[in-house]
């Protein structure tokens, strides 16, 4: 079973510290440097607030991932128990975005080596000239797959609202619920 991160809305105070930590974890730039003008500020989770609750929404790394099932060029795959997007091959077609039942995917500008990547050979048919439109790619939680300490959101949350859920956690939860049900008989 795939690993994912979930947040307890009863503990979330909506401070968005998780979003900042996510950006820092995925940025090669110093986002606090005022000299930087071209920063990729794209958190891979979104804190949603209502009048009564706030909670981060992020990818659940679905077992039968609708995003991966609809990706037309195989840019989304299961790698070591998590659903990952290959930024190099993603074409920004939005199919995964529309297929995700959680709204956990969005499209963002693609950065490489600290610079926005432009689409090569995109021609404006009206003027017959090359357009310099930014390349757009899908963006979602990757469980900080390249981060030694794991998901940054879990580490920085001041209220410990986040929890990494692994296969053994789910099995234990089911076992506990069954035992509780039996005890009520």
MDTraj code that builds the backbone (N, CA, C; nanometers):
import mdtraj as md
import numpy as np

residues = "UNK UNK UNK UNK UNK UNK UNK UNK UNK UNK UNK UNK UNK UNK UNK UNK UNK UNK UNK UNK UNK UNK UNK UNK UNK UNK UNK UNK UNK UNK UNK UNK UNK UNK UNK UNK UNK UNK UNK UNK UNK UNK UNK UNK UNK UNK UNK UNK UNK UNK UNK UNK UNK UNK UNK UNK UNK UNK UNK UNK UNK UNK UNK UNK UNK UNK UNK UNK UNK UNK UNK UNK UNK UNK UNK UNK UNK UNK UNK UNK UNK UNK UNK UNK UNK UNK UNK UNK UNK UNK UNK UNK UNK UNK UNK UNK UNK UNK UNK UNK UNK UNK UNK UNK UNK UNK UNK UNK UNK UNK UNK UNK UNK UNK UNK UNK UNK UNK UNK UNK UNK UNK UNK UNK UNK UNK UNK UNK UNK UNK UNK UNK UNK UNK UNK UNK UNK UNK UNK UNK UNK UNK UNK UNK UNK UNK UNK UNK UNK UNK UNK UNK UNK UNK UNK UNK UNK UNK UNK UNK UNK UNK UNK UNK UNK UNK UNK UNK UNK UNK UNK UNK UNK UNK UNK UNK UNK UNK UNK UNK UNK UNK UNK UNK UNK".split()
xyz = np.array([
    [0.0841, -0.1172, 0.0000],
    [0.0000, 0.0000, 0.0000],
    [0.0897, 0.1250, 0.0000],
    [0.0479, 0.2251, -0.0749],
    [0.1268, 0.3476, -0.0857],
    [0.1255, 0.4279, 0.0442],
    [0.2348, 0.4912, 0.0710],
    [0.2475, 0.5812, 0.1854],
    [0.1892, 0.7172, 0.1478],
    [0.1302, 0.7864, 0.2456],
    [0.0813, 0.9220, 0.2220],
    [0.0865, 1.0009, 0.3521],
    [0.0639, 1.1316, 0.3415],
    [0.0601, 1.2196, 0.4585],
    [-0.0816, 1.2704, 0.4732],
    [-0.1297, 1.2690, 0.5954],
    [-0.2638, 1.3203, 0.6222],
    [-0.2545, 1.4161, 0.7402],
    [-0.3445, 1.5131, 0.7420],
    [-0.3448, 1.6109, 0.8510],
    [-0.4758, 1.6040, 0.9278],
    [-0.4659, 1.6230, 1.0565],
    [-0.5837, 1.6246, 1.1437],
    [-0.6398, 1.7668, 1.1461],
    [-0.7584, 1.7882, 1.0893],
    [-0.8139, 1.9242, 1.0868],
    [-0.8440, 1.9784, 1.2271],
    [-0.8549, 1.8902, 1.3252],
    [-0.8777, 1.9369, 1.4631],
    [-0.7515, 1.9991, 1.5234],
    [-0.6364, 1.9653, 1.4667],
    [-0.5099, 2.0213, 1.5150],
    [-0.4589, 2.1356, 1.4274],
    [-0.4994, 2.1388, 1.3008],
    [-0.4499, 2.2401, 1.2074],
    [-0.5018, 2.3780, 1.2465],
    [-0.4087, 2.4744, 1.2581],
    [-0.4472, 2.6114, 1.2924],
    [-0.4428, 2.7026, 1.1702],
    [-0.4152, 2.6452, 1.0543],
    [-0.4170, 2.7219, 0.9292],
    [-0.3024, 2.8197, 0.9143],
    [-0.1885, 2.7937, 0.9780],
    [-0.0763, 2.8884, 0.9754],
    [0.0015, 2.8855, 0.8445],
    [-0.0174, 2.7830, 0.7661],
    [0.0487, 2.7654, 0.6359],
    [0.2008, 2.7461, 0.6463],
    [0.2491, 2.7155, 0.7647],
    [0.3916, 2.6845, 0.7802],
    [0.4292, 2.5656, 0.6925],
    [0.3385, 2.4728, 0.6776],
    [0.3628, 2.3546, 0.5948],
    [0.3873, 2.3924, 0.4497],
    [0.3148, 2.4909, 0.4004],
    [0.3319, 2.5332, 0.2615],
    [0.4702, 2.5965, 0.2407],
    [0.5132, 2.6785, 0.3354],
    [0.6454, 2.7408, 0.3253],
    [0.7538, 2.6335, 0.3303],
    [0.7395, 2.5398, 0.4241],
    [0.8383, 2.4314, 0.4358],
    [0.8442, 2.3493, 0.3080],
    [0.7303, 2.3283, 0.2459],
    [0.7246, 2.2533, 0.1206],
    [0.8026, 2.3263, 0.0110],
    [0.7807, 2.4558, 0.0002],
    [0.8515, 2.5342, -0.1021],
    [1.0017, 2.5295, -0.0772],
    [1.0419, 2.5479, 0.0472],
    [1.1855, 2.5459, 0.0800],
    [1.2450, 2.4088, 0.0469],
    [1.1715, 2.3037, 0.0782],
    [1.2215, 2.1683, 0.0535],
    [1.2405, 2.1384, -0.0950],
    [1.1636, 2.2075, -0.1795],
    [1.1699, 2.1795, -0.3227],
    [1.2381, 2.2893, -0.4028],
    [1.3007, 2.3855, -0.3351],
    [1.3634, 2.4959, -0.4064],
    [1.5154, 2.4870, -0.3981],
    [1.5779, 2.5204, -0.5080],
    [1.7233, 2.5292, -0.5090],
    [1.7680, 2.6710, -0.4739],
    [1.6728, 2.7626, -0.4672],
    [1.7023, 2.9031, -0.4399],
    [1.6741, 2.9356, -0.2937],
    [1.7356, 3.0445, -0.2456],
    [1.7057, 3.0961, -0.1125],
    [1.5825, 3.1853, -0.1255],
    [1.4673, 3.1318, -0.0873],
    [1.3430, 3.2068, -0.1083],
    [1.3344, 3.3309, -0.0202],
    [1.4225, 3.3416, 0.0788],
    [1.4210, 3.4588, 0.1673],
    [1.5176, 3.5671, 0.1199],
    [1.5867, 3.5426, 0.0099],
    [1.6797, 3.6415, -0.0453],
    [1.6017, 3.7397, -0.1310],
    [1.5956, 3.8679, -0.0885],
    [1.5180, 3.9662, -0.1662],
    [1.5776, 3.9945, -0.3033],
    [1.7014, 3.9548, -0.3260],
    [1.7661, 3.9771, -0.4559],
    [1.7121, 3.8813, -0.5627],
    [1.6614, 3.7657, -0.5194],
    [1.6097, 3.6677, -0.6157],
    [1.4775, 3.7169, -0.6732],
    [1.4696, 3.7215, -0.8047],
    [1.3491, 3.7703, -0.8699],
    [1.2694, 3.6591, -0.9366],
    [1.3326, 3.5456, -0.9544],
    [1.2696, 3.4375, -1.0290],
    [1.2628, 3.3117, -0.9427],
    [1.1771, 3.3147, -0.8423],
    [1.1690, 3.2048, -0.7470],
    [1.0469, 3.1184, -0.7778],
    [1.0695, 2.9873, -0.7759],
    [0.9588, 2.8934, -0.7918],
    [0.8913, 2.8783, -0.6567],
    [0.7805, 2.9477, -0.6368],
    [0.7083, 2.9401, -0.5094],
    [0.5810, 2.8599, -0.5330],
    [0.5969, 2.7296, -0.5336],
    [0.4852, 2.6414, -0.5648],
    [0.4754, 2.5285, -0.4620],
    [0.4061, 2.5546, -0.3500],
    [0.3894, 2.4463, -0.2530],
    [0.3118, 2.3318, -0.3153],
    [0.3404, 2.2116, -0.2684],
    [0.2769, 2.0921, -0.3225],
    [0.1607, 2.0460, -0.2355],
    [0.1143, 2.1351, -0.1493],
    [-0.0072, 2.1147, -0.0717],
    [-0.0711, 2.2506, -0.0545],
    [-0.2009, 2.2516, -0.0269],
    [-0.2735, 2.3768, -0.0119],
    [-0.3556, 2.3716, 0.1152],
    [-0.3414, 2.4727, 0.1999],
    [-0.4229, 2.4806, 0.3204],
    [-0.5554, 2.5453, 0.2821],
    [-0.6624, 2.4725, 0.3060],
    [-0.7963, 2.5218, 0.2772],
    [-0.8606, 2.5611, 0.4100],
    [-0.9154, 2.6826, 0.4130],
    [-0.9785, 2.7318, 0.5354],
    [-1.1247, 2.7599, 0.5076],
    [-1.2090, 2.7195, 0.6020],
    [-1.3502, 2.7574, 0.5986],
    [-1.3799, 2.8302, 0.7296],
    [-1.5021, 2.8633, 0.7526],
    [-1.5381, 2.9332, 0.8755],
    [-1.5163, 2.8465, 0.9981],
    [-1.5195, 2.7156, 0.9792],
    [-1.5111, 2.6269, 1.0948],
    [-1.3885, 2.5365, 1.0995],
    [-1.3199, 2.5224, 0.9896],
    [-1.2084, 2.4282, 0.9869],
    [-1.1003, 2.4738, 0.8896],
    [-0.9776, 2.4312, 0.9176],
    [-0.8694, 2.4502, 0.8210],
    [-0.7936, 2.3185, 0.8128],
    [-0.7486, 2.2876, 0.6931],
    [-0.6754, 2.1622, 0.6742],
    [-0.5960, 2.1673, 0.5454],
    [-0.4758, 2.1128, 0.5494],
    [-0.3989, 2.1012, 0.4265],
    [-0.4556, 1.9917, 0.3374],
    [-0.4598, 2.0184, 0.2082],
    [-0.5032, 1.9194, 0.1100],
    [-0.3808, 1.8836, 0.0266],
    [-0.3535, 1.7559, 0.0201],
    [-0.2398, 1.7101, -0.0581],
    [-0.2657, 1.5713, -0.1118],
    [-0.1810, 1.5293, -0.2028],
    [-0.1953, 1.4008, -0.2706],
    [-0.2005, 1.2859, -0.1697],
    [-0.2905, 1.1927, -0.1930],
    [-0.3016, 1.0737, -0.1084],
    [-0.2288, 0.9543, -0.1686],
    [-0.1629, 0.9770, -0.2800],
    [-0.0869, 0.8701, -0.3454],
    [-0.1753, 0.7462, -0.3604],
    [-0.2884, 0.7663, -0.4282],
    [-0.3921, 0.6640, -0.4460],
    [-0.3339, 0.5323, -0.4985],
    [-0.3925, 0.4232, -0.4549],
    [-0.3480, 0.2913, -0.5010],
    [-0.3753, 0.2741, -0.6504],
    [-0.4956, 0.3096, -0.6926],
    [-0.5313, 0.3058, -0.8340],
    [-0.5382, 0.4512, -0.8793],
    [-0.4234, 0.5134, -0.8890],
    [-0.4132, 0.6578, -0.9073],
    [-0.4794, 0.7051, -1.0369],
    [-0.5904, 0.7794, -1.0241],
    [-0.6575, 0.8294, -1.1450],
    [-0.5662, 0.9184, -1.2290],
    [-0.4803, 0.9939, -1.1645],
    [-0.3891, 1.0821, -1.2390],
    [-0.2947, 1.0012, -1.3272],
    [-0.2420, 0.8932, -1.2721],
    [-0.1505, 0.8092, -1.3497],
    [-0.2248, 0.7343, -1.4599],
    [-0.3489, 0.6944, -1.4283],
    [-0.4273, 0.6191, -1.5273],
    [-0.4608, 0.7016, -1.6507],
    [-0.4750, 0.8332, -1.6333],
    [-0.5154, 0.9170, -1.7471],
    [-0.3986, 0.9897, -1.8133],
    [-0.2827, 0.9866, -1.7544],
    [-0.1681, 1.0590, -1.8119],
    [-0.1389, 1.0034, -1.9521],
    [-0.1462, 1.0889, -2.0545],
    [-0.1337, 1.0376, -2.1916],
    [0.0066, 0.9937, -2.2318],
    [0.1083, 1.0359, -2.1567],
    [0.2434, 0.9960, -2.1982],
    [0.3223, 0.9261, -2.0880],
    [0.2514, 0.8750, -1.9866],
    [0.3178, 0.7965, -1.8834],
    [0.4119, 0.8750, -1.7945],
    [0.3818, 1.0024, -1.7722],
    [0.4689, 1.0850, -1.6891],
    [0.4419, 1.0688, -1.5399],
    [0.3366, 0.9937, -1.5036],
    [0.3046, 0.9724, -1.3622],
    [0.3152, 0.8232, -1.3339],
    [0.3934, 0.7905, -1.2335],
    [0.4149, 0.6494, -1.2039],
    [0.4309, 0.6262, -1.0539],
    [0.4206, 0.4998, -1.0151],
    [0.4391, 0.4605, -0.8764],
    [0.5854, 0.4243, -0.8574],
    [0.6516, 0.5005, -0.7722],
    [0.7932, 0.4754, -0.7444],
    [0.8085, 0.4482, -0.5957],
    [0.8456, 0.3291, -0.5612],
    [0.8679, 0.2898, -0.4219],
    [0.7498, 0.3239, -0.3310],
    [0.6284, 0.2997, -0.3779],
    [0.5103, 0.3200, -0.2946],
    [0.4597, 0.4616, -0.2873],
    [0.4934, 0.5453, -0.3839],
    [0.4349, 0.6788, -0.3909],
    [0.4175, 0.7175, -0.5372],
    [0.3188, 0.8021, -0.5615],
    [0.2885, 0.8446, -0.6981],
    [0.3714, 0.9685, -0.7301],
    [0.4517, 0.9587, -0.8351],
    [0.5466, 1.0654, -0.8691],
    [0.5234, 1.1148, -1.0122],
    [0.5451, 1.2447, -1.0305],
    [0.5347, 1.3058, -1.1635],
    [0.6758, 1.3273, -1.2182],
    [0.6984, 1.2850, -1.3392],
    [0.8260, 1.3106, -1.4059],
    [0.8164, 1.4488, -1.4702],
    [0.8790, 1.5467, -1.4059],
    [0.8720, 1.6848, -1.4542],
    [0.9354, 1.7023, -1.5926],
    [1.0300, 1.6190, -1.6234],
    [1.0981, 1.6312, -1.7527],
    [1.0057, 1.5941, -1.8685],
    [0.9142, 1.4986, -1.8455],
    [0.8303, 1.4530, -1.9563],
    [0.6856, 1.5047, -1.9493],
    [0.6471, 1.5640, -1.8349],
    [0.5104, 1.6179, -1.8212],
    [0.4884, 1.7261, -1.9272],
    [0.3739, 1.7199, -1.9940],
    [0.3448, 1.8175, -2.0991],
    [0.2399, 1.9214, -2.0560],
    [0.1963, 1.9142, -1.9298],
    [0.1025, 2.0137, -1.8787],
    [-0.0337, 2.0083, -1.9451],
    [-0.0796, 1.8891, -1.9785],
    [-0.2053, 1.8753, -2.0538],
    [-0.3295, 1.8919, -1.9664],
    [-0.3124, 1.8909, -1.8350],
    [-0.4211, 1.9108, -1.7375],
    [-0.5101, 1.7891, -1.7168],
    [-0.4821, 1.6790, -1.7828],
    [-0.5662, 1.5608, -1.7691],
    [-0.5614, 1.5077, -1.6255],
    [-0.4436, 1.5040, -1.5651],
    [-0.4304, 1.4558, -1.4274],
    [-0.5034, 1.5471, -1.3313],
    [-0.4965, 1.6750, -1.3570],
    [-0.5625, 1.7745, -1.2731],
    [-0.7130, 1.7499, -1.2686],
    [-0.7724, 1.7221, -1.3822],
    [-0.9166, 1.6988, -1.3869],
    [-0.9532, 1.5618, -1.3308],
    [-0.8621, 1.4663, -1.3341],
    [-0.8923, 1.3319, -1.2843],
    [-0.8775, 1.3200, -1.1328],
    [-0.7974, 1.4037, -1.0704],
    [-0.7723, 1.3929, -0.9259],
    [-0.8990, 1.4256, -0.8474],
    [-0.9501, 1.3300, -0.7670],
    [-1.0732, 1.3553, -0.6915],
    [-1.0530, 1.4474, -0.5716],
    [-0.9300, 1.4716, -0.5321],
    [-0.9018, 1.5543, -0.4144],
    [-0.8671, 1.6986, -0.4480],
    [-0.8407, 1.7264, -0.5735],
    [-0.7946, 1.8604, -0.6099],
    [-0.6516, 1.8838, -0.5624],
    [-0.5730, 1.7793, -0.5606],
    [-0.4375, 1.7878, -0.5060],
    [-0.3318, 1.8219, -0.6096],
    [-0.3717, 1.8372, -0.7347],
    [-0.2756, 1.8673, -0.8410],
    [-0.3081, 2.0047, -0.8981],
    [-0.2033, 2.0816, -0.9251],
    [-0.2216, 2.2068, -0.9961],
    [-0.1096, 2.2230, -1.0978],
    [-0.1266, 2.3170, -1.1860],
    [-0.0240, 2.3425, -1.2871],
    [0.0593, 2.4630, -1.2454],
    [0.1900, 2.4513, -1.2661],
    [0.2823, 2.5578, -1.2274],
    [0.3875, 2.5764, -1.3367],
    [0.4534, 2.6919, -1.3323],
    [0.5651, 2.7142, -1.4232],
    [0.6757, 2.6142, -1.3918],
    [0.7437, 2.5681, -1.4957],
    [0.8535, 2.4727, -1.4784],
    [0.9851, 2.5478, -1.4705],
    [1.0599, 2.5217, -1.3638],
    [1.1904, 2.5831, -1.3436],
    [1.2985, 2.4768, -1.3560],
    [1.4086, 2.5163, -1.4140],
    [1.5254, 2.4276, -1.4189],
    [1.6483, 2.5146, -1.3985],
    [1.7325, 2.4755, -1.3053],
    [1.8528, 2.5505, -1.2699],
    [1.8188, 2.6954, -1.2343],
    [1.7067, 2.7148, -1.1634],
    [1.6688, 2.8470, -1.1165],
    [1.6063, 2.9375, -1.2208],
    [1.5805, 2.8874, -1.3375],
    [1.5219, 2.9692, -1.4454],
    [1.3936, 2.9052, -1.4967],
    [1.2964, 2.9914, -1.5334],
    [1.1763, 2.9394, -1.5969],
    [1.2132, 2.8802, -1.7312],
    [1.1518, 2.7675, -1.7611],
    [1.1773, 2.7024, -1.8891],
    [1.0702, 2.7494, -1.9880],
    [1.1152, 2.7915, -2.1046],
    [1.0227, 2.8347, -2.2099],
    [0.9999, 2.7209, -2.3075],
    [0.8861, 2.7231, -2.3723],
    [0.8558, 2.6211, -2.4716],
    [0.9331, 2.6508, -2.6005],
    [1.0125, 2.5555, -2.6454],
    [1.0835, 2.5794, -2.7711],
    [0.9893, 2.5559, -2.8891],
    [1.0072, 2.6290, -2.9909],
    [0.9364, 2.6066, -3.1179],
    [0.7862, 2.6303, -3.1130],
    [0.7372, 2.7060, -3.0137],
    [0.5943, 2.7386, -3.0106],
    [0.5725, 2.8616, -3.0986],
    [0.4953, 2.8430, -3.2018],
    [0.4766, 2.9503, -3.2997],
    [0.3370, 3.0112, -3.2858],
    [0.3316, 3.1439, -3.2850],
    [0.2048, 3.2165, -3.2861],
    [0.1565, 3.2189, -3.4314],
    [0.0463, 3.1512, -3.4578],
    [-0.0002, 3.1373, -3.5957],
    [-0.0442, 3.2693, -3.6581],
    [-0.0883, 3.3638, -3.5738],
    [-0.1305, 3.4930, -3.6283],
    [-0.0115, 3.5729, -3.6816],
    [0.0953, 3.5767, -3.6034],
    [0.2103, 3.6579, -3.6443],
    [0.3208, 3.5758, -3.7096],
    [0.3064, 3.4443, -3.7063],
    [0.4076, 3.3532, -3.7619],
    [0.5441, 3.3727, -3.6948],
    [0.5399, 3.4108, -3.5685],
    [0.6642, 3.4285, -3.4941],
    [0.6683, 3.3295, -3.3783],
    [0.7881, 3.3088, -3.3258],
    [0.8023, 3.2209, -3.2107],
    [0.7464, 3.2892, -3.0868],
    [0.6718, 3.2147, -3.0066],
    [0.6210, 3.2649, -2.8792],
    [0.7211, 3.2256, -2.7716],
    [0.7282, 3.3014, -2.6682],
    [0.8141, 3.2668, -2.5569],
    [0.7268, 3.2409, -2.4349],
    [0.6419, 3.1416, -2.4470],
    [0.5501, 3.1054, -2.3399],
    [0.6187, 3.0060, -2.2474],
    [0.5955, 3.0244, -2.1151],
    [0.6557, 2.9353, -2.0177],
    [0.6000, 2.7941, -2.0305],
    [0.6847, 2.6991, -2.0017],
    [0.6414, 2.5602, -1.9972],
    [0.5705, 2.5383, -1.8636],
    [0.4557, 2.4731, -1.8665],
    [0.3738, 2.4490, -1.7481],
    [0.3705, 2.2984, -1.7232],
    [0.3820, 2.2604, -1.5946],
    [0.3801, 2.1183, -1.5595],
    [0.2887, 2.0938, -1.4396],
    [0.2534, 1.9687, -1.4199],
    [0.1718, 1.9302, -1.3047],
    [0.2580, 1.9327, -1.1786],
    [0.1951, 1.9688, -1.0664],
    [0.2647, 1.9834, -0.9391],
    [0.1793, 1.9231, -0.8288],
    [0.2383, 1.8337, -0.7510],
    [0.1658, 1.7734, -0.6383],
    [0.2648, 1.7214, -0.5369],
    [0.2169, 1.6807, -0.4206],
    [0.3016, 1.6252, -0.3147],
    [0.3804, 1.5063, -0.3687],
    [0.5111, 1.5090, -0.3415],
    [0.5961, 1.3951, -0.3789],
    [0.6552, 1.3278, -0.2551],
    [0.5985, 1.3585, -0.1392],
    [0.6458, 1.3066, -0.0104],
    [0.7917, 1.3458, 0.0156],
    [0.8350, 1.4555, -0.0462],
    [0.9746, 1.5006, -0.0317],
    [1.0682, 1.3826, -0.0542],
    [1.0464, 1.3156, -0.1647],
    [1.1146, 1.1894, -0.1951],
    [1.2675, 1.2012, -0.1916],
    [1.3191, 1.3186, -0.2217],
    [1.4652, 1.3354, -0.2216],
    [1.5172, 1.4000, -0.0932],
    [1.4293, 1.4143, 0.0061],
    [1.4690, 1.4789, 0.1317],
    [1.4987, 1.3710, 0.2356],
    [1.6144, 1.3790, 0.2927],
    [1.6590, 1.2767, 0.3875],
    [1.5643, 1.2612, 0.5066],
    [1.5123, 1.3721, 0.5586],
    [1.4266, 1.3672, 0.6775],
    [1.2805, 1.3394, 0.6451],
    [1.2467, 1.3169, 0.5190],
    [1.1083, 1.2899, 0.4815],
    [1.0310, 1.4180, 0.4599],
    [0.8975, 1.4095, 0.4595],
    [0.8143, 1.5253, 0.4277],
    [0.8376, 1.6448, 0.5215],
    [0.8699, 1.7592, 0.4615],
    [0.8993, 1.8798, 0.5388],
    [0.7769, 1.9288, 0.6151],
    [0.6580, 1.9092, 0.5587],
    [0.5355, 1.9571, 0.6245],
    [0.5174, 1.8890, 0.7603],
    [0.5485, 1.7626, 0.7665],
    [0.5337, 1.6869, 0.8913],
    [0.6312, 1.7397, 0.9959],
    [0.7516, 1.7707, 0.9513],
    [0.8569, 1.8131, 1.0433],
    [0.8311, 1.9505, 1.1050],
    [0.7725, 2.0428, 1.0273],
    [0.7622, 2.1809, 1.0764],
    [0.6287, 2.2162, 1.1404],
    [0.5296, 2.1341, 1.1280],
    [0.3964, 2.1701, 1.1794],
    [0.4033, 2.1981, 1.3304],
    [0.3646, 2.3191, 1.3718],
    [0.3755, 2.3531, 1.5143],
    [0.2747, 2.2805, 1.6035],
    [0.1726, 2.2225, 1.5438],
    [0.0716, 2.1535, 1.6251],
    [0.0733, 2.0017, 1.6038],
    [0.1715, 1.9528, 1.5306],
    [0.1815, 1.8090, 1.5005],
    [0.0542, 1.7550, 1.4362],
    [-0.0012, 1.8352, 1.3461],
    [-0.1254, 1.7947, 1.2803],
    [-0.1026, 1.6872, 1.1735],
    [0.0200, 1.6791, 1.1208],
    [0.0473, 1.5851, 1.0122],
    [0.0888, 1.4486, 1.0644],
    [0.0557, 1.3487, 0.9841],
    [0.0971, 1.2128, 1.0165],
    [0.1302, 1.1401, 0.8860],
    [0.2439, 1.0727, 0.8864],
    [0.2788, 0.9877, 0.7727],
    [0.2072, 0.8558, 0.7931],
    [0.1295, 0.8151, 0.6941],
    [0.0527, 0.6909, 0.7040],
    [0.1158, 0.5868, 0.6129],
    [0.1584, 0.4777, 0.6748],
    [0.2198, 0.3679, 0.6006],
    [0.1280, 0.2469, 0.6055],
    [0.1608, 0.1468, 0.5275],
    [0.0803, 0.0255, 0.5181],
    [0.0526, -0.0345, 0.6556],
    [0.1557, -0.0466, 0.7376],
    [0.1376, -0.1081, 0.8689],
    [0.0470, -0.0240, 0.9588],
    [0.0443, 0.1085, 0.9407],
    [-0.0445, 0.1950, 1.0189],
    [-0.1901, 0.1662, 0.9848],
    [-0.2172, 0.1482, 0.8567],
    [-0.3542, 0.1210, 0.8134],
    [-0.3996, -0.0161, 0.8650],
    [-0.3129, -0.1142, 0.8546],
    [-0.3488, -0.2484, 0.9041],
    [-0.3773, -0.2452, 1.0540],
    [-0.2963, -0.1715, 1.1300],
    [-0.3179, -0.1625, 1.2745],
    [-0.4478, -0.0883, 1.3053],
    [-0.4746, 0.0176, 1.2288],
    [-0.5985, 0.0939, 1.2492],
    [-0.7209, 0.0060, 1.2257],
    [-0.7171, -0.0716, 1.1183],
    [-0.8296, -0.1616, 1.0889],
    [-0.8450, -0.2644, 1.2007],
    [-0.7338, -0.3198, 1.2459],
    [-0.7361, -0.4190, 1.3540],
    [-0.7949, -0.3579, 1.4819],
    [-0.7529, -0.2367, 1.5139],
    [-0.8040, -0.1691, 1.6340],
    [-0.9547, -0.1439, 1.6238],
    [-1.0003, -0.1004, 1.5069],
    [-1.1432, -0.0740, 1.4876],
    [-1.2245, -0.2023, 1.4994],
    [-1.1727, -0.3106, 1.4451],
    [-1.2439, -0.4394, 1.4552],
    [-1.2528, -0.4846, 1.6003],
    [-1.1426, -0.4702, 1.6722],
    [-1.1443, -0.5084, 1.8139],
    [-1.2430, -0.4223, 1.8929],
    [-1.2475, -0.2943, 1.8595],
    [-1.3410, -0.2039, 1.9272],
    [-1.4845, -0.2439, 1.8954],
    [-1.5091, -0.2807, 1.7701],
    [-1.6448, -0.3232, 1.7312],
    [-1.6873, -0.4483, 1.8073],
    [-1.5952, -0.5419, 1.8216],
    [-1.6262, -0.6657, 1.8936],
    [-1.6546, -0.6363, 2.0400],
    [-1.5791, -0.5435, 2.0973],
    [-1.5984, -0.5128, 2.2392],
    [-1.7333, -0.4469, 2.2659],
    [-1.7939, -0.3897, 2.1640],
    [-1.9250, -0.3255, 2.1796],
    [-2.0404, -0.4255, 2.1667],
    [-2.0094, -0.5482, 2.1267],
    [-2.1161, -0.6469, 2.1085],
    [-2.1692, -0.6988, 2.2402],
])
top = md.Topology()
chain = top.add_chain()
for i, resn in enumerate(residues, 1):
    res = top.add_residue(resn, chain, resSeq=i)
    for name in ("N", "CA", "C"):
        top.add_atom(name, md.element.get_by_symbol(name[0]), res)
traj = md.Trajectory(xyz[None], top)
